[in-house]
Amino acid sequence: MSVRADRRTDFIFVTLFFVALWAIFQFVFPYHLALKERYVLFMSDTSWLATYFRKPAPVSFLIGDWLTQFFLLPGVAALITTVLLVLVWAGFRFLLGAMPTVHKPALWALLPAALLAFLILSPEVPLAVSVGTCLFVWLFAAAFRIPGRLPRYVTVVLLAVLLVPSARSLNATARVGKPSLEREYDYRIHFKAAAGKWDAVEKMGRRNPWESLVTAYYYNLSQARAGRLPDGLLRAYQPTYHGLFIPVKPGVECFRLMASTDALYLAGDYAQAQHSAMLGMTFSPRQRSAAMIKLLADIAFANGDYDTARRYLTMLSKTALYKKWALEGLQLLETEAGRLTVRNDCRDILVQHNDYRTALANIAGTAYDGKTATDYLLCLDLLDKDLAHFRQDYDTYYKGKYDVIGVPVLYQEALLMTFDENTSPAGQLTEYGIARPTLDNCTEFLKGNEKLFRASYWFYHKYAQPAQ
């Protein structure tokens, strides 16, 4: 084979490699890349930009964060990442091509590009790793072009000395994980929820092919937002009570820390939501997150802390993708601050983090509109198979307040299991609004026709096992 034909073959292989890589980024793992945006806060502000130069690899992080903030836009993440990897490949090809002992440098240069592609699919590995690799490989390539052995040698040594702290900074805290379709599904449903596409969230939650806790969590969130948490609870996979809230504990990944805020915020537990948002930002690779700043601004609005909200909105007004939302918030503060409704109207108490029962009971009992918190509390009792607390919480927070328009079937099924055998059945049925079909279904279930009622609470209570 001629040299020209050999090069043509190499060119075709390299082209196919990068086309395949782009397709993987765009169609297989797009949300692995999009999640990087959750770990970035880039503001067009001189004092903020100056903070980059207080740590190693400032140019890499500056360029990487600026590019990453656009990863929420369709197709941008895959395109930018692929272009950077092509530039990395071209730089290594140039370096290897200068070595006479290396044959087929175009193919050998694919190895570092492939390794970098694997690393960059880990959401916590910043794009700055790709940018820094690209910058250094081309700096070394330029250094080898310097005429004169001594100047060339000195330049290469200086670059090597500069490379060490930069490499350590780029790889300091990032957690490298193996890409998986299950995680991609979790990340996808997270972004669907963030975009307000709750119909898609519900469909994905019902499907839940990997029986994922995170997917179950967002499915329950979609039902709670629509006011039908008890109605939809057992129509999808439930890892017992673990699907209602994501606990904050040592070792939990940053993504779950950030995701844990969503249900807390919806239920009105703003104190724990704020704590989770702060932890999510603190344990992100660079302790920066525009998404968490946005949530903290929402929580400040809910608490009536408009000065804090203004500070967060001012920060976001200097970003690219959150600017419009922030400016609208600032305008609202200027015109309506004195007439805004404070949503956090429940009694202030001290609650240990992850103590959902105490927090929900407080909101259900003291907030003007505690319906969502009440449903979460009752469903928490039911998924934990704690019928004693369920009956107590139902009588205290739900009965006489929310049962006027009807009792969800799930609650009716559970209530039947709590009735006192020594009290008149007819009186209890009437008092708690148990519908005739529910009573008939209960009779059929007790006769042994259990398979007909897989979506019932009776079936769940009898067969559900705690999630591992």
Secondary structure, DSSP 8 states (H G I E B T S, - for coil): --HHHHHHHHHHHHHHHHHHHHHIIIIISHHHHHGGGGG------HHHHHGGGGSSSHHHHHHHHHHHTTTTSTTHHHHHHHHHHHHHHHHHHHHHHT-TT-S-HHHHTHHHHHHHHHHHTSTTS-THHHHHHHHHHHHHHHHTTSSSHHHHHHHHHHHHHHHHHHHHHHTSS-------HHHHHHHHHHHHHHTT-HHHHHHHHHH-TT--HHHHHHHHHHHHHTT-HHHHGGGS---GGGGT-----TT--HHHHHHHHHHHHHHT-HHHHHHHHHHHHHTSTTS--HHHHHHHHHHHHHHT-HHHHHHHHHHHTTSSSSHHHHHHHHHHHHHHGGG---S--S------TT-HHHHHHHHHHHSSS-HHHHHHHHHHHHHTT-HHHHHHHIIIIITTTTGGG---HHHHHHHHTT--TTS-HHHHHHHTT--HHHHHHHHHHHTT-GGGGTTSHHHHHHH-----
